[in-house]
């Protein structure tokens, strides 16, 4: 597998570099949902367009990483599913959905994975977990009442990617998440305890939550049954995450 990119997800995909030679993984896109410019969106669109054109010409499959987060499914009624129309509720969600459509219209064989919030060592500082850790250390965290996030260990994502690519899927969209929405307050409190710090919580009335359907993922990859997805899954992966954080 050729991996385009050198960021957090791309680095974690490197163990698969010798597998799936028919696939190009585009792991160089926008990963900052709340602070990305139109120029960043345009660069990702251009990269996807060029990579899809190359894949269509060579007959290779393009693996594209989209989002299953609030920006995509925040307005969904019931669990967010791959087979129902969605109305994005943020510029980031609208951007990712537009890229999905661009890819579907490109003529390239492809697989689209809509990801939950990844958790793992050495994440970029702007992503959810490092941001919360930084704010906790600074002594104050702003929490949106009612907000919840689906967390998934990046190592589990890599295992799932390996399994999905082994199925020779084409023109498929799959949610890759744990299927459980964890209240952000619970995430913050567990991090606080693990880090051994004191912090003030500042609550705001803005915020949203949604549940990501992983029914399709479970059908395609039975191995997820052994990954411990459930209400307490986040506790294990956050404990692993904080163990790798310099205190």
Protein Blocks (a to p, Z undefined) as FASTA:
>chain_A
ZZedjbfklmmmmmmmmgoklbccdffbcfbfklccfklmmmmmmmmmmmmmmmmmnopa
cdddddfbfklmmmpgcjddfkbccddfbfklmmmmmmmmmmmmnopacdddddddddde
hiafkbmklmmmmmmmnopacddehiacddddfklmmmmmmmmmmnopahiacdddehia
cdfklmmmmmmmmnopacdddddfbdcdddddfklmmmmmmmlmmnopafklmmmmmmmm
mmmpcZZ
